[in-house]
Amino acid sequence: MHQGCTAVLCVLAVLGLEVAALGECELARLLQDKLRYEMRLQYMKHNFPIDYTLRVQHEEVLRTANITRLRDGKVSEVSLRYLWFHVCSQAVLHILEVLPEKHPSRGYTQELSQLLDDLGAEYSGYQQSDVDTVVADLVKQLHSSDSRQKAVRPKALLDNCLKVLRMLFGAHCRWDSA
């Protein structure tokens, strides 16, 4: 382990802070790096037919305006990050479902899925009763199949994931503006 990381862990232990938050932030940082513009452009636009869209549930399109509206409704930041995780996981799964085994974007999308699975382990202790009711209801709708459908480009789904990721994790994880 690097000396700097050891020092950070010691400080966290001394302050009594949870190391789980460090894992969440580290995974979110890896996701942010993986969702760089060049990668989204190459794997989610250039490797798909022109104007290709996926049919996704309306709730799977999470934009920064939705987060602002939920924040105005006094939804907790932890609940918002929990919602973001579920929405982005579903979006990546939908993209994976349409990709053939040898598609050039499959490896990239599987890497995103793995990072989200790892982040899901951070949230595995959460029960829907632990999050705000409005978020629990949205997550429930997200995992049901009786919702309105919307046509969305794969890159747009990941663009939204990145924008909301930065909005929710930037201050929480004390990232520089990226």
Beta strands, then each sheet from edge to edge (+ up, - down):
strand 1: 54-57
strand 2: 149-152
sheet 1: 1+ 2-
end
